[in-house]
Amino acid sequence: MNDRICASLKNRVSSAAKASEIIMDGMTVAMSGYAMAGYPKAIPEALVKRKNKGLKLSINLITGANVPWIDKLLGSSEIISARVPMCASKVLSSQVNSGKVSYVEQQMCKMPRLLRSRSFGNIDVLVVEALAVTEEGLIPTTSVGLTHMLMEAANEIIIEINSAQPEILFGMHDVYIQKPPPATEPIPLTSCRDRIGSTFIPVNMSKIKYVVETDKPENIVELTTTTIESKRIAEYLFSFLRNEYHTRSGGLIPPIQLGFGNIANAIADLLQISEFKDLQFHCGGVSEKVLALLLSGKASGISTSGISMNENAGKIIEQIPDVRKKLILRNGDIINNSEIIGRLGVLALNTGIEIDIYGNVNSSHIAGTRVVYGIGGGANFAQNAGLSVMLIPSMSKRGAISNIVPMVSHHDICEHDIDIVITENGYADIRGLDDIQRAEAIISNCAAEEYKQQLSDYFEASKKLGGHHPQNPQLAFAWYTRLKETGTMHEKQ
């Protein structure tokens, strides 16, 4: 492993236990990681060992995006007292919802300027995973994320050199660092396969306190199954895509933003056997199933900030011809940049917890109060995409909850940023429709049969009150009161 550490840093090699000692109670600590990838492993485990020995230790934790493994590990030991910008484990979300942990939920596109302005305070220590650190800079592993900004903001840095990460990742990164406003220039990116930056992140060597050698695989356990509802949602999406793109672009789809989970898996499965070709992706993170599209030749390019790595994903990457020309790991502020999303005309495929009859989306809080995960980059992609699609099952909890509601209980994505709504019952193209027409289209095409009449009755009652955007808050939030009191949103006859 010595060849992965430059000569000027060899005297700073340390054990994880010793290196972790510079992290003290009450500090603000940043860690690398983005879209479940590229996070440090040895230092977090060392922090847990110290806490288990009775040491008083709680930190304010900042990462580039969602890092479930760290949230679960440190959350289980109650080491996290404050969290930015996402909450990615049930353990931690429970602590947030109970008030034990302070949580600043933040869109990915806004993190760069918040970090530059020190809105979260000074970062005492950054812990970052790397393939190597050379005299030129740091070479990341499975994600770039916002590591360059965290490195700039941190007072001290601990680097974990992880030899378990695949060597094929060398040369896969494309780090393009923008100048801060008002000197910011246009980003010279016009295709998912463009390379515009360097393969490393510049680093101030004087900030590096310790280098820790590790050999800990990043084994993301992906949900690879699909449900009947997710398959039907994917099928309706493809019905729409055929109508939309076969007539307008000869079957070529613009770069796709796709996340993780049941619906994303069902979409990837259908893309693999579909007539669509030369697919490209521009998204925060990519799953094993999307990587498989690159291997099969269905996809020609992936622009991402994180690779969901496990043994199978590693094997797929190894088999892709000219992989570094097709799979490019960028920094998160480029992936989530509104300029790039708009220029590429991205097809944004987002999911949510609930959507109302006008197209407003709640993607983060159950019943408007209990955080599940975090907003991430979905709202920014929806706002700037060439086409914004919301994919959501019409019901959950075996029909006790309608995911199409009169008025969302928490607002993450605006109705004006949604073009198409798709459930397992059909799809509504709400482009060019006024508010009344939008509601009629969503109720008639997307709502579950069990709730369609109930939604229609609400809509008709609200229209009697008048207005351009008919709503009756008292009746709308009665749905949530009913759910709490009776266990279902459905009006029992």
Disulfide bonds with the S-S distance in Angstrom:
none
